[in-house]
Amino acid sequence: MKKFGKGFWITLGIGSLLFAILVILSSVLQLGERLALIHPYVSYAFYVVAAILFILLIVRPILQVVFSPTFSMDTLFDEETNAKKNYLMYKKVAKNIVLEPYLSEDEKASVNDSLDSPVELKQTLSIVFDKTIKKEINKIIVKHAETVFLSTAISQNGRLDALAVFTINLKLIKELVLKCGFRPSYPALGKLSFNVMTSAVIAESLENIDFNELFPSKGINVLSEVPFLKLITGSLAQGVGNALLSLRVGIICRNYLFMNLKGISKNDVRKMAFAEAITLLPSLIAESVKKLPSRLKTIFEKVF
């Protein structure tokens, strides 16, 4: 099977972002037209607020990610050659992570002692990544996926769900890049953009989920016919589905960030992401559900 080139993924990524932005713009204009019926100045104020939020939540994160430095994503058959190519970036990463409080003093000392050797520094960073950095990055991923779960389980609006998933996943990618001090390659960013866009599209479509098809069990079907239980189970399913997609986006981003350092092939990045997302999902749901009761008041108000 012919593999797509870098240009294809970059073009796809740009197209995905433009598509998502057009959908957001369409929603803003529709709401603005409704507000104009109240008073034109109400719609004007809304457009100003929407423009500010657009810059802060979408434009700013995109620019921060795009203009961050990146590794050279060459193949890793010759470790020494590639370590030398990325030596300056390894040193920059090393200087960034030794400032992080979550690293132990021994780990910081090990990184500092390896600064004079490209191969040794690469190996040390790889060990530190497996032992410590990966856990910290996973905390960021889980935190954002938890936000997606709570937001989309409560909103009860497909378009708002899509907007929430898009902006939260965009913020997730930005935080991972800023945390590491470098970004994935442009083709990898293109693939990530496509994943973020498709996650938002799926989030909107999950609003019309049919539990009689999803859960064929008669007992569950009976429960799903009880009005408020049907609403709650539907909301939880939407939240779980969107959280799983957000976990996958975060893990793919993390793997793209460290694929050069860890020697992960591009073909394995997405395969590993879904399996790992599944393992993280149960604990995420458990923590999110603890915070959900206080927020379910909105759902019950809609029912009664």
N, C-alpha and C positions, 0 to 999 in steps of 0.2 A: 504494500500500500504506500502510495506516495505521501511523504510528509509535507505539511505546509511550511513555507519559509517564514523568516522573521517578518518580512513585509506584510504577509497576510495577517499575522497575529497583531501587529501594531495597528494595521488598518481596522481590524475587527474591534480592537480595544477602543480606538477613537470613535468608531461608529456606535459601539455600545454606549459610551458616555454621552454622545450626541443624542441618541435615541432616548436615554433616560432623562436627559435635560429637557428635550422636547415634550416628553410626557409631563414632567413637572411644570413646565411653562404652560402647557395646555390646562392643567388643573388650576394653576394660579389665575389664568385669564378667565376661566369659567366661574370661579369663586368671585373674582373681581367684578364680573358682570352682574352677579347677583347682589353684591354689596352696593353697586351703583344704583340699584333700584331704591335703596334706602336713602342714599345721598351720594353725589359724585365724589365729595371730599372723603367719604368713608372708603371708597374704592381706592382713591389716591393714597391715602394713609396705608391701606393694606398693601399696595404695590411697593411702597417705600420699605415697609417692614419685610416684605417678601424678598426684595432685592438685597437687603442687608443680610438676612438669613441665608440667602443663596450664596453670597460671597463668603460668609463665615463657615457654612456647613458643607459647601461643595467646592467652590473655586479655590479657597485657601488650602484645604487638605490636598487637592489635586496638585497644586503648584508645589507644596511642600514635598510631596512624594516625587514628582517629576524632576525637581531640581536637586534632589539628594544624590550623592555619589553612589556608584555601583561597582560590584566586582566584575572582572572580565570573565564571562561565562564560557571559557574554553573547556575542552574535554580534559579529563584528569588522568590521562594515560601516563603522562610524564609529570609526576608530582613536583619534582624539584623545579622544572621549567615554569610550571604554572604558579608555584608558590612565589617564585621570583617576580613573575608578572604582576601578581597581586600583593606584593610585599608592602608597598606604601599603604594600600587599603587595609591590610592586616594590622599594620602598626596603628593606623587611625582607629580601627575598631578596638584594638587593645587599649589604647589610651582612653577610649570612651567607657569601656566596661570596667576598667580598674577604678573608675570614679563611682560606680554603682554600689550602694550599701549592701545589696544582697550577696555580693561576692565575699568569700572568707579571705582573711589575711594571707593564708597559704596559697589560695588561688591567685590573688593579686601578685604575690611574690613570684609564683610560677610564670605568670604572664610576663612580668617585667624581666625576669631572667632569660626569657626566650626572645626578646626583642631583636637581638643581633643576628638571629638565624631565621631565614624565611620558612624553611621546612619545619624547624622546631616550633616556630611561632604558630604556624598553621596547625600542627598537631596539638599544641597546647590549647589553642582556641577551640579546636574540635572537642577535646576532653571537657573543657569548661562549659561548652555549649551543652553537651549531653548531661552533665552533672547538675548544672545550675541555671544557665541562661534559658534553656528550653522550658524549665518549670516556670520561670518568671514570665516568659512570653505566653505560655499556656494560661496563666492567670489573667493576662490581658484579653486573650481570646475568649475565655469563659465568661469574663465580666461583660464583654460586649454582647455575647450570645445570650446571656441572661437578660440583658436590657432588651434585646430583640424579643425574647420569650414573653416578658412582662408587657411590653408595648403592644405586640400583635395579639396577645391573648385577651387584651382588654379593649382595644380600639373599636372592634366590630365594624370596621370600614376597610374594604379591600384597597382603596386608593391610598388611605393613610398608612395601611400596613406596608404597601410597596414603598412609600416615601420613607417610612421609618427604617425599613430594612436597607434601603439604598444608602441613606445618610449614616446609619450606624456602622455598616460594613465599610463605608468609605473612611469613616473616622478610625475604625479598627486598623485598616491598612496603614493609615497615616501614623498611628501610635506605634505600630510595630516597626515601621521604617525609622521613626525618630528614636525609638528605644535602641535599635541596633546601630544607627548612625549611617546606614546605607540602604539602598533600595534594590529590588530585583531588576533584571534587565528589562529593556523596553518590550520585547516580545512577551516576557513573563507578565509584565504589567498589562499588556493587551489581553492575555488570557484571564488575568484577575479581573479586569474591567468587565469582560464578558460574563464571568461568574457572578459578579456583583449585580449586573443588569438582570441576568436570568433569575437570580434569587429574588429580586424585587418583583419581577413578573410573576413568579410562582407565588409569592406572598399575596399578591392581589387575587390570584385565582383560587387560593385556598379558602377564601371567604365563602365560596359556594360548595364546600366539601359535603359529600353525602355519606352519612355514617351507616346507612343501611347497606351501602356498597363496600365501605371500608371495613366494617365489622359485621360479618354475616351472622354472628351469634344472635339467637332470638332474645336472650336475656338482655343483651346490650341494646338491641333494637327497641325493646320495650322501654328501657331507660331513656333512650334517645328521643322517644315520643313525648316524654314529660317536658313541658315547655321550658322551665328554667334549667332543668338538667341537660336538655338538648343544647341550650345556649352555652352552658358552662363547658360541656364536653367538646362542643365544636370549637369554642375559644381556646381551650387547652390544646386541642389537636393542631390548630393553626399555630399556636405559640411553639409547640414542640417541633413542627415541621420547619418553621422559619429559624428556630434556634439551631437545628441540625445543619441547615444550609449555611448559617453564619459561622458555625464551628468549622465547617469544611472550607469556607473562604479563608478564615484565619489560619488554618493549618496549611493550606496550599501556599498562602503568602509566606508563612514561616519557613516552609520547605524550599520555596524559591529563594528566600534570603540566604539560606545556608547550604543550598545544593552544591555550590562550588567548594565550600569548606568541608562538607561531609561526603562529597563524591556521590550524591544522589543523582540518578539519571532523570531526565525530564519525563520519561515514560512512567517512572515510579511515583512521581510527585502526587498526581491525582489519585492513583490507586491507593497509596498509603493514607491519603487525607480522609477518605470516607470511612475506612476502617477505624482510624483513630478518633474521628468525630463520634462514631457510634459508642466507643468506649468512654468518652467524656460526657456523653449525653445524660446518662442516669444521674450522676452526681449533680450536674447542672440543673436538671429538673427538680431534684430533691431540694436544692437550695432555693430555687426560684419559687417553688410552691409554698415554702415557708413565708415568703414575702407577699404571696398572692392574696390571702384572705382580706387583708386591709384594703386591697385595691378592687376586690370583687363587688364592692358596694355600687360601683357605677353600673355593672352588669345587672344586678338585681333591680336597680332603679329603672332600667330599660324594660325589664320584664313586668314589673308591677306598676 
